[in-house]
Amino acid sequence: MGQIAAIYCRVSTGDQDCQRQERDLLALAGKAGYTIAGIWKETASGSKSDRQQRQKILNLAQARKIDLVLVTELTRWSRSTLDLFHTLNDLQSWGVGLIAQTGLQFDLSTPQGKLIATLMSGFAEFERDLLRERVRSGIQAAQARGVIFGRRPGQRIKSEKLTPKVLALIAEGCSYRQIGRQLDLSKNTVMAIVKREREKLKVC
C-alpha cells in the first residue's frame, strides 16, 4: 500500500471553483501511486486565518492518519511565510510531508529541508518585523489624526465609581489586597486606580 495523501484545494472567492486544482492533484497522486484519503475544499481569502477544511487535514496529520498533503501551489495552503513555516514544522513533527504540484517537497529532516527551514525562519522573522512596523506606523498615523487609544473616561464605570473609596482606604493604610477584598475588586484594578490618580496629581 502506498503513502496516504490528503488533497487540499482552496479558492479565494465564491465565483471560483476548485475543479482544476482537484483534477491536477488527482493526476499527480495517480502518477505517484498515492492512496487518496480525501479531498478537502474551501473558499477563503489568502489572509483569512480560519480555514476549517485545512484544520481538518492538520487534525488528520496529528492523528498520523495521512502521510502527505498535496496542493497545487504553496499559496493555496498558507496565507504567509510565517504561517507556512509553522504549519511545516507541525507537519514535520507528525511525520507528514507537504508536496506542491510545482515539484516542491518539504521534508525538514533532510539537510535540504533544514536549509529551507532556516531560510524560511529568516523570512518569517522579516515578515514579523514588517507587520510590527506597519502596526506602529498605523497607530502613529491614527494618533496624528486625533484617534485616542485605550479606554476613555466613563468606560471604567465600576472602578471610577469606587475610586474615592479606594483612595480613602489607601489613606487609612489598607493594602491593595485588603481593599480589593472589601470592594470586590482585583488587586490589579486597585493598583491601576491608584496609579491613574497619582499620574493625575503629577500632571496638576
Number of C-alpha atoms within 10 A of each C-alpha: 6 10 14 18 26 26 23 23 25 26 17 15 12 9 7 10 16 15 11 11 21 21 10 14 22 17 12 17 19 12 9 11 14 18 17 19 18 13 16 18 20 18 18 17 15 16 10 11 12 10 15 13 17 19 12 12 23 20 13 17 24 17 10 13 16 24 21 24 23 25 24 22 17 18 14 18 22 20 15 16 20 19 14 18 19 17 16 20 18 15 22 18 14 18 17 25 21 21 20 19 16 10 9 11 15 21 21 20 12 10 10 12 14 14 12 16 20 14 12 17 17 14 15 19 13 14 15 14 12 12 12 12 12 12 12 12 12 12 15 13 12 13 12 10 9 9 11 11 9 7 8 8 8 10 10 11 9 10 18 14 11 14 16 12 14 24 17 12 16 16 9 9 11 14 13 20 14 17 21 18 11 11 13 10 18 15 15 12 13 24 15 13 18 17 12 12 12 12 10 10 9 8 6 6
